[in-house]
Amino acid sequence: MSLGGYVVRRLAHLVPIVLGVTILVFFLIHLVPGDPARTILGNQATDARVALLHHEWGLDRPLPVQYEKFMGRLVHGDLGSSLFYGMGAGRLVVDRLPVTLWLIGFGTLLSVLIAVPLAALAATQRDRLPDHLVRAVPLVGLGFPPFWVGIVLLLVFGLHLGRLFPVGGYGNGFTGHLHSMFLPSLTVAFGIAPILIRSLRASLLEVLESDYVTTARSKGLPERRVLVHHALRNGIVSTVSVLGVNVGFLVGGTLVIEQVFAVPGIGQLMINSIFQRDFPVVQAVTLVFSVMVVLVYLLTDVAHALLDPRVRFE
Amino acid sequence: MSIAAEVVTEAVIAEHRHGFRRRWYRTPSFVGGVSILGTMVLLAVLAPLVTRHDPTSQDLLHTLQGPTSSHWLGTDDLGRDVWSRLVYGARTDLRVAFLAVLFPFVIGTLVGLVSGFYGGWIDTVTNWLVNIVVAFPFYVLIIALVFALGSGTRNIYIAITIVGWVSYARIVRGEVIVAKRREYVLAARSAGLSDARILFRHLLPNVITQAIVFAMSDIVLDILAIVTLGYLGLGVQPPTADWGKMIADGQTFLTTHWELSTLPGIAVVITALGLSLLADGLADLLRPE
């Protein structure tokens, strides 16, 4: 199958999933106990205001009609309007999305920089001390609450050790972002690195035992060259897949980390909107987060198909 | 024939049991996990005996104090005993996490069993539902659900169940698809046993191992979710002691009293380590030889 055909087939698979995602996000409002409009507006709200919201959200109509209305707005890019900011929820999300993407991108990069050398060290020193130490990382690391890691990093690098990094914010310009986003991104990286190390070590061990590595070795290539040019190159394929599969975990982690470091991304927007009971914004952020995850799944599959053509024929 | 099939199944299970009895104490991760988790559970259960102060009683004359003979780990900003709050926090968070894992475990296992066994439209629908839930980042969906449902323990259970069942369903479904082609299932089928009997008496004991091992890691994830919700103020409601709320409360005093935020975090890490070791040990012990 050609790569184009493969992408089209994968896209077709996504349609029912994205549809399901919208249904779940739509139903969030119906999970609110009692009358959602009254709960959201609070006890002080006048009946007229409640009735207005009912009409605006179509809560007075049957469910299928409500969903149709919801989808009708959605396909026109209308994610509803914020009850607090008095503007479109979509606009709010779009304004803050670059910050979150920075955090995810930088965090992913740092996680690869942490995980690849450690996994390579463990795989080449199998069953020796370095291997045992590296294998302990996932065991301990997965139990760290992401936001708590952030607080500890803040304590160590933000408040002590010469106040190397700012304790929050997004910074100005590229270097400013780099400086301000280092600690939050490192926190994101610590969250995902244990998973990455575990998978990458396993796949490197497999690769190091494969025939083509034996061939490379028997040609008399130095071990370093075998590792970097032959083993790691194949290990990258599995790194990409592991990152892709765990992107939901990674992206979800940023939500709370943004809160710890006061990073003005969509995670912080979601948490703030929760406290303002700004339902449309919470719905919009939830939807955007999940669409992001679905797109990353797609990109991972495509990247995988590019790197390893066998995938396309499965 | 049916007896023959059951004998085969039971032999497989007995083999597991035999292996379990033989080697558990020689598996360091299992022993380590049981010891750590056992200590935590024991402390939580015996909370009234190992603490000298009520975890919620305030003493505004003795706030933010360092360790003393009366307050082993000092007091927080409301003069509450930090050690008591840590131990009672274990009681809250461990109980919620262990209970929270039960519902997804049972529901996911049943769904996986049925969809893997029957295939067809049941399987298609299950896969669709699984893919939808998986499309949401874990924390985002949990937080959105708890926000909609309202904070509190009951709604944490509901949210974790809605998100958590998919992993069990996927694991069990995968195992069932492989297992249903094995001889003992074919033998049971040809002997005319009912589907229910094949599913629960023959398949379930053989496919449940993976789900149990995963449940240990899943409790870690649930504890992290509960603590995160507590940190955001959406979890267990005050004044009940909860590690997440303790970390959040302590964050205000990070510059002067760093221990207030770090100690509950360390408690989470130790608990999670115990569970991860236990999961590793169980996987090792229950692996078919």
Boltz contact constraints between the chains, C-beta under 6 A:
constraints:
  - contact:
      token1: [A, 16]
      token2: [B, 128]
      max_distance: 6.0
  - contact:
      token1: [A, 17]
      token2: [B, 131]
      max_distance: 6.0
  - contact:
      token1: [A, 17]
      token2: [B, 132]
      max_distance: 6.0
  - contact:
      token1: [A, 17]
      token2: [B, 135]
      max_distance: 6.0
  - contact:
      token1: [A, 20]
      token2: [B, 132]
      max_distance: 6.0
  - contact:
      token1: [A, 21]
      token2: [B, 132]
      max_distance: 6.0
  - contact:
      token1: [A, 21]
      token2: [B, 135]
      max_distance: 6.0
  - contact:
      token1: [A, 28]
      token2: [B, 148]
      max_distance: 6.0
  - contact:
      token1: [A, 31]
      token2: [B, 148]
      max_distance: 6.0
  - contact:
      token1: [A, 31]
      token2: [B, 149]
      max_distance: 6.0
  - contact:
      token1: [A, 32]
      token2: [B, 148]
      max_distance: 6.0
  - contact:
      token1: [A, 139]
      token2: [B, 276]
      max_distance: 6.0
  - contact:
      token1: [A, 140]
      token2: [B, 273]
      max_distance: 6.0
  - contact:
      token1: [A, 143]
      token2: [B, 220]
      max_distance: 6.0
  - contact:
      token1: [A, 143]
      token2: [B, 269]
      max_distance: 6.0
  - contact:
      token1: [A, 143]
      token2: [B, 272]
      max_distance: 6.0
  - contact:
      token1: [A, 143]
      token2: [B, 273]
      max_distance: 6.0
  - contact:
      token1: [A, 144]
      token2: [B, 269]
      max_distance: 6.0
  - contact:
      token1: [A, 145]
      token2: [B, 224]
      max_distance: 6.0
  - contact:
      token1: [A, 145]
      token2: [B, 227]
      max_distance: 6.0
  - contact:
      token1: [A, 145]
      token2: [B, 268]
      max_distance: 6.0
  - contact:
      token1: [A, 147]
      token2: [B, 231]
      max_distance: 6.0
  - contact:
      token1: [A, 148]
      token2: [B, 247]
      max_distance: 6.0
  - contact:
      token1: [A, 148]
      token2: [B, 265]
      max_distance: 6.0
  - contact:
      token1: [A, 151]
      token2: [B, 261]
      max_distance: 6.0
  - contact:
      token1: [A, 155]
      token2: [B, 254]
      max_distance: 6.0
  - contact:
      token1: [A, 155]
      token2: [B, 258]
      max_distance: 6.0
  - contact:
      token1: [A, 159]
      token2: [B, 255]
      max_distance: 6.0
  - contact:
      token1: [A, 248]
      token2: [B, 137]
      max_distance: 6.0
  - contact:
      token1: [A, 248]
      token2: [B, 138]
      max_distance: 6.0
  - contact:
      token1: [A, 249]
      token2: [B, 138]
      max_distance: 6.0
  - contact:
      token1: [A, 251]
      token2: [B, 137]
      max_distance: 6.0
  - contact:
      token1: [A, 252]
      token2: [B, 137]
      max_distance: 6.0
  - contact:
      token1: [A, 252]
      token2: [B, 138]
      max_distance: 6.0
  - contact:
      token1: [A, 252]
      token2: [B, 139]
      max_distance: 6.0
  - contact:
      token1: [A, 252]
      token2: [B, 140]
      max_distance: 6.0
  - contact:
      token1: [A, 255]
      token2: [B, 139]
      max_distance: 6.0
  - contact:
      token1: [A, 255]
      token2: [B, 140]
      max_distance: 6.0
  - contact:
      token1: [A, 256]
      token2: [B, 228]
      max_distance: 6.0
  - contact:
      token1: [A, 274]
      token2: [B, 147]
      max_distance: 6.0
  - contact:
      token1: [A, 286]
      token2: [B, 140]
      max_distance: 6.0
  - contact:
      token1: [A, 286]
      token2: [B, 144]
      max_distance: 6.0
  - contact:
      token1: [A, 289]
      token2: [B, 137]
      max_distance: 6.0
  - contact:
      token1: [A, 289]
      token2: [B, 140]
      max_distance: 6.0
  - contact:
      token1: [A, 290]
      token2: [B, 135]
      max_distance: 6.0
  - contact:
      token1: [A, 290]
      token2: [B, 136]
      max_distance: 6.0
  - contact:
      token1: [A, 293]
      token2: [B, 135]
      max_distance: 6.0
  - contact:
      token1: [A, 293]
      token2: [B, 137]
      max_distance: 6.0
  - contact:
      token1: [A, 294]
      token2: [B, 135]
      max_distance: 6.0
